[in-house]
């Protein structure tokens, strides 16, 4: 099957590719940045990311799918799909929690004053947001979160801990899920709050991942005061607002566009250096299998976008795309290790010629945990997709 878009969408694809060629550094430098951990790892990468995103904002692309009244471009879903596909293929620094979660949630549940105050700095790439959801004892079962927000006059007083907070050490603002009613059933006592990450009482500590990279953090709150006016939506209804926000993350095309780039890179490598893989004659078959899987996954992601374009709400379909993409990337990086053999274990300066494959492979272990574990995705597919009873 050959999938084609309308001519105006393909013209837009060409425009995006030209923009990437004009505004991004060469592929070798992009790979080097990815080797160091990518966006939101340190001040240098933050400046690089925000500089590029400001150029996107100037063209109206940073939030192109948002309604125009909120600073977006009102772009149709397929146009957004092509944009995400090309940016992911190029390894462009487009990840942005404010665009992915905060802005859409504000549009749905925020007051007019909140929209006017908080959305413009997001669409202009003037502020960086982090999401404060997971806790040491509340990950996949997020409704079990225990960070408390106790009302005290015109403020909430926050105490507790969050973990796996991407970019929290660089964020201007945080999007916090906290418990505002300790006596209510766990899904009915949560509220969503926006807080200044420079507020007194907030401590951010780095979490170094298996690849020796710093993008995650643990965040501690000790009597942090947040004005009630910074609550989004109804008090104690935050879980239901949060569940909608989680759906914004699971489109999936980025995993497959990036996977296609990875396969192309591996293929060039084995063509140029056949001695690397002579020890494993099945490499050609592995690469073919990964290429087929990328194509399958691409159509899963296209299905999600097509449903959205038709006014439908993909749920288990988005979970299928997320699940397949997460596990595919782990298989892709394992294939890279099979190609390189012992060379894949090199790190630091000695590993640059191999794209620091060992480090990338180790990082891929988190793919089936972040943004909803594979087990959670399978539960969604089983109950909401297949109609199976809960066990």
N, C-alpha and C positions, 0 to 999 in steps of 0.2 A: 504494500500500500504506500502511495506517495501522498502526503498531506500537503495541501497548498492553501494559502490564505488569499483573501481578496487583494487586488492589485494595490489598493491604497495602503494596506497593512504591510505588504512586501516593500513598498516604497519607503515606508517608515522604518522598516528593518534596515534598509540601506543607509538611511539617515543616521540611525543609532550607531551602526558600524563605523561610519565616517567620523562621528563625534568621538567614539572610543579611540580611533586611530589618531585623532588630533589631540586629545586631551589626556590620555593615559600614557605612562612611560612604557618602554619596550617590554615584551613578554618576560625577558630574563629578569628585569627588575621587579616585575609583578610577582614572579615566582619567588624571588628572594624575600619580598615582603610577606608573602604567604608563609614562607619557611619560618619567619620570625614570629608568626602568630596572627598576622592580618590586622584588621581594624580593631580599634579600642584596646590595644595592648599597652601602649605607652604614648607619651606626648607627641613623638614624631609621627607615629601612625595615626594618632588622632588628628593632627594638623593635615596630614595627607588625605585622610578620609573626609574631613569637613571641608577642605578646600575643593575637592572633587564634587562633593554634594552641593556646595554653593553654586558651582557651575550648572549642575542639574537644576537647581532651584531657579536660576536665571532663565532657563529655557522652559520652565513649567513642567519639568519631568520628575522632580523629586517626589511629588505627590500627584502624579498625573491622573490617577483613577478617582481622586477625591472630587466632590462637587466643586464647581467654580466658586461658589459663595464662601467656601472655606479655604480658598487659595490653591485648589487643585486644578487639574486640566479637564475634568469631566470626561476622561478618555474611556472608550468602551473596553470591555474585559480582554478581548483578543489583542488589542493594541498594547495593553498592559502586559499580557503574556509574552508578546514578542520582545518588549523592552526588558523584562526580567530574564528572558532566555539569553539575549545577547549580552547583557551585563554580567550574568553568571558565567557564561562561556569565556568572557574576557577576564574574569577574576577582578571585576571592578569593585571598589569599596562602597557598596550601596546599602549594606546592612544598617538599619536605623529603627530602633525600638519605638521611637516617637511616631514614625510613619506607619509601622506595622501594627501597633496595638493602641498606643495612647490616643492619637488623633481620631481614628475610627470610633473608639469608645466614647470620646468626648462628643463627637457628632451625634451619637445615639442617646447618651445619657447626661451630658453636661448641660449646665445652665447657659443662657446666652452670654452672661458675663464671663464664664469660664472659657467658652469658645473664643470670645474676642481676645482674651488675655493670653491663653496658652497655645492656641493653634497657630497663629502667625509665626512665632519663633521656631516652630517645628518645620513649617513649610519653607522657611527661609534658611534653614540649616544654621540657626544661631544658637540652638540649645540641643544638648545631648541628654537623652533619657535612658534610664535603666528600669528593668522590671524587678520588683521585689516580691516574689511569689514563694519559691521553694524554701523549705526549712529543713533542718537536720532530721526531723521526724515527720515531715510532710512533703513528699515529692509527688509521686503518682497519685497518692490519696491527698490531694492538695486541700480538700475541705477540712482536713484534720489540723490545719495550721493553728498555732498557739500564740503568735505575736499579738499582743493586746493593744487596743486603742480605747482608752477609757475617757469618757466625756468629762471635761472639767470646765464649766462655763462655755466660753466661745472657742475652746480648744479641745483637741484630743491629745492625750498623753500616751506616747507609744513606748512599749517595752517588749523586748524579744530579740530574735535573731533570724536572719535570712541567709541563704547559702546559694552558691552557683549563680551569683549575680554578674552577668556579663557586662563588662565596662563600668562597673559601679565605681571604680576608683577615678574615673574621668567624667562621670555624669554630673550634669547640672541639677537635674530633677529625677525623682524616683516615683514610680507607679506602684503603690503599696497595697497589698491585700492584708487586712488585719481583722482580728476578731473584736467586734464591738458589743457582742452579747455572749458572755461565757455560759449562760444557762440555756440558750436556745439550741435546738438540734444543729449539728455542725454545719449544714448547708445554709442555715437561716440566720447565722449570727455574724456574718462577714461583711465588711464595707471596703470600698475602694477609696484610697486617699492619694493626693498628689503632695509630695513634700520636697522641699529644698534640700539637696544632699549636703549642703554646707551648714545645716541646722546644728546647734549645740546638742551634744549627746549621741551623735552618729559616729561610729568607728567602722572604717572599712579596712579589712585585712586581706592580703592576696592569697589566692589558692593556686598553686602551681600544678599544672596538669602533668600527665605522663610524659608529654613531649617537652617538658621544661619550659612551658610557655605560661604567661600570666595574662589571662583574659577574664577568668572567673574570680569572684571574691566572696567572702563572707562578711555580712554587715550586721553590726550590733546596734541596738537602740536602747538608750538609757534615759528615760524621762524626756523623750523628744516631743516637743509641743508642735502640733499641726493645727492651724485654724480650721474650724468646722466648715468654713466656706470653701475649703479645698477638698472636701468630700465630693465624689462624683456619683450621682445617682442616689437612690434611697438608702438610708441607714439600714444595715442588716440585709440588704438585697444584693450585696456586692458579688456573691457567688454566681448569681445568674448573669450579671453584667460581665463578670470575668470569663464565664464559659463562652460567651459570644466573642470576647476578645481573643481567646485561645484559638477559635476557628480562623481568625485572620492569618494565623501563622502557617497553616498547613496547605498551601497550594502545591508546592513540590517541584516546579519546573527548574528551579535553581540546581537541585541535586543532579538532574539529568543533563542539563547543559554543561555543568562542571564535569560530570562524568564523561561526556563526549570529548571534552578537551583533554582529560586525563588519558583516555584510551589513545587519542591521537599522539600524545606525548610518549606514551609507552611504545606505541608502534614505531615511531621514529627512532626510539632508542634501540629497539631490537634489530631494526634494519641497519643502523649505523654500527652497532656493537654486537654482532652475533655471538661473539665468544662469551658474552655475559650469560646467555641462557642455554648454552649447549648442554649444560648439566640437567636441563629439564625440557625434554622434547615436547611436552604438552602445552608449552606457552602459547603456541599459535591457536590451539583449541580454546585455551582460557581467554585469550583476547577476543576471539570470535564470540564466545559465550557472553562476555561482558558487553560487547557491542550490541548484541541482540537484546540484552537486558536493558540497556540504555534506551533503545528504541521502544521497547514495551513500556518502560516507565514514562517516557515522553508522552505516549498516548494516554496514560493514566492522568498525567497533569493536564493535557489538553482537554480531557473529559471534564475535569473540574472547572476549567475556564469556560468551556462550552455551556455547562449547566448554569454557571453564573450569568453568562450572556443571555440566557433564556429566562432569567429571573428566578431560577431555582436555587436552593440552598444545599450545596454538597456537604455531606457530613461523613458518612462512612466512606464515600468516594475519596474525600480528602485524606481520610485516615489510611486508605489503601495506598495512595500515592506517597504519603509520608513514610509509611512502613517500608514499602518496597525501595524507596530512595535511600533510606538510612542503611538498610541491610546491604543494598547494592554497593554503596560507597565502601563498606567494610570489605566486601569481596574484591572490589577494584584495588584497594590498597594492598590486600594480601597478594593479588596477582603481581603488583609492583615488587613486592618482596621476593616472590618466586623468580622474577626476572633477574633481580640484582643479587640474589643469594647473600653471601656473607657481606658483600659490599653495601647492602642495604642497611647494615647496622652502623655504618660510619655516621658520625655526628660532627657538628660544627663546621669549620672551614673545609675539612676533608670531604664533606658530604655534598657540597654545593653542586657538583657535577651530576649527582644523583637526585637532586631536588630535596635532599634530606628526607628520603623516602621512609626511613625508619621512624622519624619523628611524626610524619604525616600518618603513618600506619597506626602508631600508638594513639594519636589524637582521634582516629576514626572510631575507637572503642566507645566514645561518648555519643556517637550518632544515634544509637538505639536507646538512649536514655533522655537526652535533651529534647525539649519541645513535646514531651509525651512519650513514654516508653513504648517499646514494641508490644508489650503485653496489654497496655491500655488501648493501643490502636486495634489490636485483635479483638478486644472486648467490644469496642465500638462497632467494628465490622460484623461481629457475631450477633449482637443484640439489635442494633439499628439497621444493619444491612440485611442480615439473614433472618431476623426475627426470632432468634433463639432465646430461650429463657435464661435468666441469670442463674448461675450455679449457686 
